[in-house]
Amino acid sequence: MEYELTEQQRTLQETVRAFAEAELKPGAARRDETGEFPREAVKRLQQMGVFGLAIPSVYGGGGRDFVSFVVAVEEIARVDASVAITLLAHNLCAGHIAAFGSEAQKMSFLAPLAGERLGAWALTEPVAGSDADGIATTATVTTGGWLLSGTKFFITNGSQAQTLVIMAVTDPGRGGKGISAFIVPADAPGLSRGKNLDKLGFRASDTVGLTLKDVRVPGDGVLGEVNRGFSQAMAVLDGGRLGVAAMAVGIARGCLEESLVYAQRRKAFGHEIGNFQAIRWMLADMATEIDAARLLVHRAARLKDAGRKFTREAAMAKLYASEAAMRAAVKGVQVHGGYGYTRAFPVERYLREAKLCEIGEGTSEVQRMVIARELLKSVQGSTFDVQR
């Protein structure tokens, strides 16, 4: 398996890195404090084609591979994870339509999503998160289509998106096998969108609840086959977990880079603290785990690009990268000492953001369940390959 980036991927990396440094970094702390949605930054990234990177070129997107996507996510998250998670939620929406939509749906929705329309993906509900097949939002057949009613929660981009993909129960007696996915425009009558939640981290990202009261969706608004929404969502989440893993790598890298600078500037006992073994070991551990996490992310992304199954590898990448980010954030605060516990340095924000990486798109506990399940399936099928 190749581990080096192609020239095209490196060019993208450098372009996004330069934009993040020049356009995102100066206002990241202020947006975190105020909760202001990074509308102008998102618009600029849309114009650059970053929000359409993974959308097929035939529908107006960049048609780039998933390795390119995770490279871009890492560079953005290194500076402002709120912008990164906005991109991730958008890509869940666009990716679901690209993977399971009809040709007419792709032609109608993907080109705007590759341009200046923002997408959101609504699965989670107040009592249905990790237990995704426990959703209660219903879709009832009516003349000419469906009526959707229910409540969604923790929906990233929920009040900012123009296009939403929403999961709802179409056959209550079948559990997870009775769920369907629907494309819903943001201005659909009966759809109410709440205010941004007051969160620990990612404060500049848009995270809201949605209320659906007899929201009418035409018959051609169903994504793919009726009652196949849950299996679709699980496939989409494999890519979503890779995105979160890449974001975690970016957050961890931000912690390391800030700590390296601080360790060379801060003096104690007459020496730069970077000369002390205790600090050096923390920096070494951070760097090693970041590289390992990135390799896991890129391995899974390359499997996805090759059209191979990558469920286990995505879960491994998400599990390891998110927990490595949390460890890096704790070490980053420790390197900064008392200053790390204030908002004077970014590591305090990185610590708050790293925690969500262990929760969103399936908790660490869920990732371990997925990994173990896939391992056991491999053994049962006599196809176990620990090095794939």
C-alpha positions as CSV (number, residue, x, y, z in Angstrom):
1,M,0.0,0.0,0.0
2,E,1.3,3.5,-0.9
3,Y,1.8,5.9,2.0
4,E,3.1,9.0,0.1
5,L,0.7,11.6,-1.1
6,T,0.6,12.2,-4.9
7,E,1.6,15.6,-6.3
8,Q,-2.0,16.5,-6.7
9,Q,-2.8,15.6,-3.1
10,R,0.2,17.6,-1.8
11,T,-0.8,20.6,-3.8
12,L,-4.3,20.4,-2.2
13,Q,-2.7,20.0,1.2
14,E,-0.6,23.1,0.7
15,T,-3.5,25.1,-0.6
16,V,-5.8,24.3,2.2
17,R,-3.0,24.8,4.8
18,A,-2.3,28.2,3.5
19,F,-6.0,29.2,3.6
20,A,-6.4,27.9,7.1
21,E,-3.4,29.9,8.3
22,A,-4.4,33.1,6.6
23,E,-8.2,33.0,6.8
24,L,-9.3,30.7,9.6
25,K,-6.6,31.0,12.3
26,P,-7.0,34.8,13.0
27,G,-10.7,34.5,14.0
28,A,-10.9,31.0,15.4
29,A,-10.6,32.0,19.1
30,R,-13.2,34.8,18.6
31,R,-15.7,32.6,16.9
32,D,-15.2,30.0,19.6
33,E,-16.0,32.6,22.2
34,T,-19.0,34.2,20.5
35,G,-20.4,31.1,18.8
36,E,-20.5,32.9,15.5
37,F,-21.0,30.6,12.5
38,P,-18.0,30.8,10.2
39,R,-20.2,31.8,7.2
40,E,-17.6,33.7,5.2
41,A,-15.0,31.0,5.7
42,V,-17.4,28.3,4.6
43,K,-18.3,30.4,1.5
44,R,-14.7,30.8,0.6
45,L,-14.0,27.1,1.0
46,Q,-17.1,26.4,-1.2
47,Q,-15.7,28.7,-3.9
48,M,-12.4,26.9,-3.7
49,G,-14.2,23.6,-4.3
50,V,-13.3,22.1,-0.9
51,F,-16.9,21.4,0.0
52,G,-17.4,19.6,-3.3
53,L,-14.1,17.7,-3.3
54,A,-15.7,14.2,-2.9
55,I,-18.6,14.9,-5.2
56,P,-18.3,13.2,-8.6
57,S,-17.1,15.7,-11.3
58,V,-20.1,14.7,-13.6
59,Y,-22.3,16.4,-11.0
60,G,-20.2,19.5,-10.6
61,G,-17.9,18.3,-7.8
62,G,-14.1,17.9,-7.7
63,G,-14.3,14.2,-8.2
64,R,-11.3,13.7,-5.9
65,D,-10.4,10.6,-4.0
66,F,-11.2,10.2,-0.3
67,V,-7.5,10.5,0.7
68,S,-7.6,14.0,-0.7
69,F,-10.7,14.7,1.4
70,V,-9.2,13.5,4.7
71,V,-6.0,15.5,3.9
72,A,-8.1,18.7,3.6
73,V,-10.1,17.9,6.7
74,E,-6.9,17.5,8.8
75,E,-5.5,20.8,7.6
76,I,-8.7,22.7,8.5
77,A,-9.1,21.0,11.9
78,R,-5.5,21.8,12.8
79,V,-6.6,25.4,13.0
80,D,-10.4,25.5,13.4
81,A,-12.3,22.3,14.0
82,S,-15.7,24.0,13.9
83,V,-15.1,24.6,10.2
84,A,-13.9,21.1,9.8
85,I,-17.0,19.5,11.3
86,T,-19.2,21.8,9.1
87,L,-17.5,20.2,6.1
88,L,-17.9,16.7,7.5
89,A,-21.7,17.1,8.1
90,H,-22.0,18.6,4.6
91,N,-20.2,15.6,3.1
92,L,-22.5,13.1,4.9
93,C,-25.4,14.7,3.1
94,A,-23.8,14.9,-0.3
95,G,-22.2,11.5,0.1
96,H,-25.5,9.8,0.9
97,I,-27.1,11.3,-2.2
98,A,-24.1,10.4,-4.4
99,A,-24.1,6.8,-3.1
100,F,-27.8,6.0,-3.1
101,G,-29.7,8.7,-5.0
102,S,-31.4,8.3,-8.3
103,E,-29.8,9.9,-11.4
104,A,-32.5,12.6,-11.2
105,Q,-31.7,13.3,-7.5
106,K,-28.0,13.5,-8.2
107,M,-28.5,15.9,-11.0
108,S,-30.9,18.0,-9.0
109,F,-29.1,18.2,-5.6
110,L,-25.4,17.4,-6.0
111,A,-24.4,20.3,-8.2
112,P,-25.8,22.9,-5.7
113,L,-24.1,21.0,-2.9
114,A,-20.8,21.1,-4.8
115,G,-21.3,24.9,-5.1
116,E,-22.7,27.2,-2.5
117,R,-25.5,25.1,-0.9
118,L,-24.8,23.6,2.5
119,G,-26.0,20.1,3.5
120,A,-27.0,18.5,6.8
121,W,-27.6,14.8,7.7
122,A,-30.2,14.0,10.3
123,L,-30.2,10.6,12.0
124,T,-29.7,11.3,15.7
125,E,-32.7,11.9,17.9
126,P,-33.1,12.8,21.6
127,V,-33.2,9.1,22.6
128,A,-31.6,7.6,19.5
129,G,-27.9,8.1,19.0
130,S,-25.6,5.1,19.1
131,D,-28.8,3.0,18.9
132,A,-29.5,4.4,15.5
133,D,-32.2,1.9,14.6
134,G,-34.2,3.2,17.6
135,I,-35.3,6.4,15.8
136,A,-38.9,7.5,16.3
137,T,-39.4,10.0,13.5
138,T,-42.1,8.6,11.2
139,A,-42.9,8.9,7.5
140,T,-46.5,8.1,6.6
141,V,-47.7,7.5,3.1
142,T,-50.0,10.2,1.7
143,T,-51.3,11.2,-1.6
144,G,-48.3,12.0,-3.8
145,G,-45.7,11.3,-1.3
146,W,-44.9,11.2,2.5
147,L,-45.6,13.1,5.7
148,L,-42.6,13.3,8.1
149,S,-43.2,13.9,11.8
150,G,-40.8,13.7,14.7
151,T,-37.7,15.3,16.3
152,K,-34.1,15.2,15.5
153,F,-31.2,16.4,17.7
154,F,-27.5,17.3,17.6
155,I,-27.8,18.0,13.9
156,T,-24.7,19.7,12.6
157,N,-25.5,22.5,10.0
158,G,-29.1,21.9,10.9
159,S,-30.1,25.6,10.9
160,Q,-27.7,26.7,8.2
161,A,-28.2,24.0,5.5
162,Q,-30.3,24.4,2.5
163,T,-30.6,20.6,1.8
164,L,-31.1,17.9,4.5
165,V,-31.1,14.1,4.4
166,I,-33.4,12.9,7.1
167,M,-34.0,9.3,8.3
168,A,-37.5,8.3,9.3
169,V,-39.4,5.1,10.1
170,T,-41.5,3.9,7.2
171,D,-42.4,0.4,8.5
172,P,-42.7,0.5,12.3
173,G,-42.9,-3.3,12.7
174,R,-39.5,-3.9,11.1
175,G,-37.1,-2.0,13.4
176,G,-34.0,-1.0,11.6
177,K,-35.2,-2.7,8.5
178,G,-38.1,-0.3,8.3
179,I,-36.2,3.0,8.1
180,S,-35.9,5.1,4.9
181,A,-33.9,8.2,4.0
182,F,-35.5,11.4,2.5
183,I,-34.2,14.5,0.9
184,V,-35.8,17.5,2.5
185,P,-35.4,21.2,1.5
186,A,-34.8,23.5,4.4
187,D,-37.8,25.6,3.5
188,A,-40.2,22.7,3.6
189,P,-43.4,23.7,5.4
190,G,-43.6,22.1,8.9
191,L,-39.8,21.9,9.4
192,S,-38.7,24.0,12.4
193,R,-35.0,24.4,13.2
194,G,-33.8,25.3,16.7
195,K,-31.0,27.5,18.0
196,N,-27.4,26.5,18.2
197,L,-26.7,24.5,21.3
198,D,-24.5,25.9,24.0
199,K,-21.7,23.3,23.7
200,L,-18.4,22.6,25.5
201,G,-16.5,22.8,22.2
202,F,-17.1,23.3,18.5
203,R,-18.9,26.4,19.6
204,A,-18.8,28.1,16.2
205,S,-20.3,25.0,14.4
206,D,-24.1,24.9,14.0
207,T,-25.7,22.2,16.1
208,V,-29.4,22.3,16.5
209,G,-32.6,20.3,17.0
210,L,-35.1,19.8,14.2
211,T,-38.9,19.5,14.6
212,L,-40.9,18.0,11.8
213,K,-44.7,18.4,11.8
214,D,-46.3,16.8,8.8
215,V,-43.5,17.8,6.5
216,R,-44.6,16.8,3.0
217,V,-42.0,15.1,0.9
218,P,-42.9,14.0,-2.7
219,G,-42.6,10.4,-3.7
220,D,-39.4,11.0,-5.5
221,G,-37.9,12.4,-2.3
222,V,-37.0,9.0,-1.0
223,L,-33.3,8.2,-1.3
224,G,-32.8,4.8,-2.8
225,E,-35.2,2.0,-1.9
226,V,-37.9,2.4,0.8
227,N,-36.9,0.7,4.1
228,R,-33.2,0.6,3.2
229,G,-32.3,3.8,5.0
230,F,-30.6,2.2,7.9
231,S,-28.2,0.1,5.8
232,Q,-27.5,3.2,3.8
233,A,-26.8,5.2,6.9
234,M,-24.4,2.5,8.2
235,A,-22.5,2.7,4.9
236,V,-22.4,6.5,4.9
237,L,-21.2,6.4,8.5
238,D,-18.1,4.4,7.6
239,G,-16.9,7.4,5.6
240,G,-18.2,9.8,8.3
241,R,-16.0,8.0,10.9
242,L,-13.0,8.5,8.6
243,G,-13.8,12.2,8.4
244,V,-13.9,12.4,12.2
245,A,-10.7,10.5,12.5
246,A,-9.0,13.0,10.1
247,M,-10.4,15.8,12.1
248,A,-9.0,14.3,15.3
249,V,-5.5,14.0,13.7
250,G,-5.7,17.7,12.8
251,I,-6.7,18.7,16.4
252,A,-3.9,16.5,17.8
253,R,-1.4,18.1,15.3
254,G,-2.5,21.5,16.4
255,C,-1.7,20.5,20.0
256,L,1.7,19.3,19.1
257,E,2.7,22.3,17.0
258,E,1.5,24.8,19.7
259,S,3.4,22.8,22.3
260,L,6.6,22.7,20.3
261,V,6.6,26.5,19.9
262,Y,5.8,27.0,23.6
263,A,8.4,24.5,24.8
264,Q,11.1,26.6,23.0
265,R,9.9,29.9,24.3
266,R,9.0,29.2,27.9
267,K,11.8,29.2,30.4
268,A,12.0,27.6,33.8
269,F,14.9,27.1,36.2
270,G,17.1,29.0,33.7
271,H,16.4,26.8,30.7
272,E,13.8,26.4,27.9
273,I,11.4,23.8,29.1
274,G,11.9,21.9,25.9
275,N,15.3,20.9,27.3
276,F,13.6,18.9,30.1
277,Q,13.2,15.2,29.6
278,A,9.6,15.2,31.0
279,I,8.5,17.7,28.3
280,R,10.5,16.0,25.6
281,W,8.8,12.6,26.3
282,M,5.4,14.2,26.1
283,L,6.2,15.8,22.7
284,A,7.7,12.5,21.5
285,D,4.6,10.5,22.5
286,M,2.3,13.1,20.8
287,A,4.2,13.0,17.5
288,T,4.4,9.2,17.4
289,E,0.6,8.8,18.1
290,I,-0.3,11.4,15.5
291,D,1.7,9.7,12.8
292,A,0.2,6.3,13.7
293,A,-3.3,7.8,13.7
294,R,-2.8,9.4,10.3
295,L,-1.5,6.1,8.8
296,L,-4.7,4.4,10.0
297,V,-6.8,7.1,8.5
298,H,-5.0,7.0,5.1
299,R,-5.1,3.2,5.0
300,A,-8.9,3.2,5.4
301,A,-9.3,6.0,2.9
302,R,-7.3,4.1,0.3
303,L,-9.4,1.0,0.9
304,K,-12.5,3.2,0.3
305,D,-11.0,4.6,-2.9
306,A,-10.2,1.1,-4.1
307,G,-13.9,0.1,-3.6
308,R,-13.0,-2.4,-0.9
309,K,-14.7,-3.0,2.4
310,F,-13.3,-0.7,5.0
311,T,-15.8,-0.8,7.9
312,R,-13.2,-2.3,10.4
313,E,-10.4,0.0,9.3
314,A,-12.6,3.1,9.5
315,A,-13.6,2.1,13.1
316,M,-10.0,1.5,14.0
317,A,-8.9,4.8,12.6
318,K,-11.7,6.7,14.4
319,L,-11.1,4.9,17.7
320,Y,-7.4,5.4,17.7
321,A,-7.3,8.9,16.3
322,S,-9.9,10.3,18.6
323,E,-8.3,8.8,21.7
324,A,-4.9,9.9,20.5
325,A,-6.3,13.5,20.0
326,M,-7.6,13.5,23.6
327,R,-4.2,12.3,24.9
328,A,-2.4,15.0,22.8
329,A,-4.7,17.7,24.1
330,V,-4.2,16.7,27.7
331,K,-0.4,16.7,27.2
332,G,-0.6,20.0,25.3
333,V,-2.3,21.7,28.3
334,Q,0.3,20.1,30.6
335,V,3.2,21.4,28.5
336,H,1.7,24.9,28.7
337,G,1.2,24.6,32.5
338,G,-1.1,27.2,34.1
339,Y,-1.3,29.1,30.8
340,G,-2.8,26.0,29.1
341,Y,-5.7,26.3,31.5
342,T,-6.6,29.7,30.2
343,R,-7.9,30.9,26.8
344,A,-4.7,32.7,26.1
345,F,-3.5,29.7,24.1
346,P,-5.3,27.4,21.6
347,V,-4.6,24.2,23.5
348,E,-7.5,24.9,25.9
349,R,-9.9,24.9,22.9
350,Y,-8.3,21.9,21.4
351,L,-8.9,19.9,24.6
352,R,-12.6,20.8,24.5
353,E,-12.8,19.9,20.8
354,A,-10.9,16.6,21.1
355,K,-13.5,15.2,23.5
356,L,-16.2,15.2,20.9
357,C,-14.1,13.1,18.6
358,E,-14.5,10.2,21.1
359,I,-18.3,10.7,20.9
360,G,-19.5,11.8,17.5
361,E,-20.2,9.4,14.6
362,G,-20.2,6.5,17.1
363,T,-18.6,6.6,20.6
364,S,-15.3,4.8,21.3
365,E,-17.3,2.0,22.8
366,V,-19.3,1.6,19.6
367,Q,-16.1,1.6,17.6
368,R,-14.8,-1.3,19.7
369,M,-18.0,-3.2,19.2
370,V,-17.7,-2.7,15.4
371,I,-14.1,-3.8,15.3
372,A,-14.8,-6.9,17.4
373,R,-17.8,-7.8,15.3
374,E,-15.8,-7.5,12.1
375,L,-13.0,-9.5,13.5
376,L,-15.3,-12.3,14.6
377,K,-17.0,-12.3,11.2
378,S,-13.6,-12.6,9.5
379,V,-12.8,-15.7,11.6
380,Q,-16.1,-17.3,11.0
381,G,-15.8,-16.7,7.3
382,S,-12.2,-18.0,7.3
383,T,-11.0,-14.7,5.7
384,F,-9.2,-13.2,8.7
385,D,-6.4,-10.9,7.6
386,V,-4.8,-8.9,10.3
387,Q,-2.6,-7.0,7.8
388,R,-5.1,-6.0,5.2
